[in-house]
Amino acid sequence: MSDQVHDEDAARSGIVTDVRSGTYVIRPLQGPGEWTSEDSKKLTTVVPREERQDA
């Protein structure tokens, strides 16, 4: 389980699932799919993994 973030570029929130060569892989809060972000400065932590309740 990882941090819930808001992606400024994508204008949506999701869960960071992996980091591959500096690219963040993010899944939506609900439903299938994923997207990537190469700029961590555009990701804002909404709920840190330690505080997430959906484990």
Residue pairs with C-beta under 8 A, 6 or more apart in sequence:
1 15
1 49
1 52
1 54
1 55
2 15
2 16
2 17
2 49
3 15
3 16
3 45
3 46
3 47
3 48
3 49
3 52
4 13
4 14
4 15
4 29
4 45
4 46
4 47
4 52
5 13
5 14
5 15
5 16
5 24
5 26
5 43
5 44
5 45
5 46
6 12
6 13
6 43
6 44
6 46
7 13
7 14
7 26
7 35
7 37
7 42
7 43
8 42
8 43
8 44
9 37
9 39
9 42
10 26
10 35
10 37
12 28
13 29
13 46
14 26
14 27
14 28
14 29
14 34
14 35
15 26
15 27
15 29
16 24
16 25
16 26
16 43
17 25
17 26
17 27
17 34
18 24
18 25
19 25
22 38
23 36
23 37
23 38
24 36
24 37
24 38
24 40
24 43
25 34
25 35
25 36
26 34
26 35
26 36
26 37
26 43
27 33
27 34
28 34
37 43
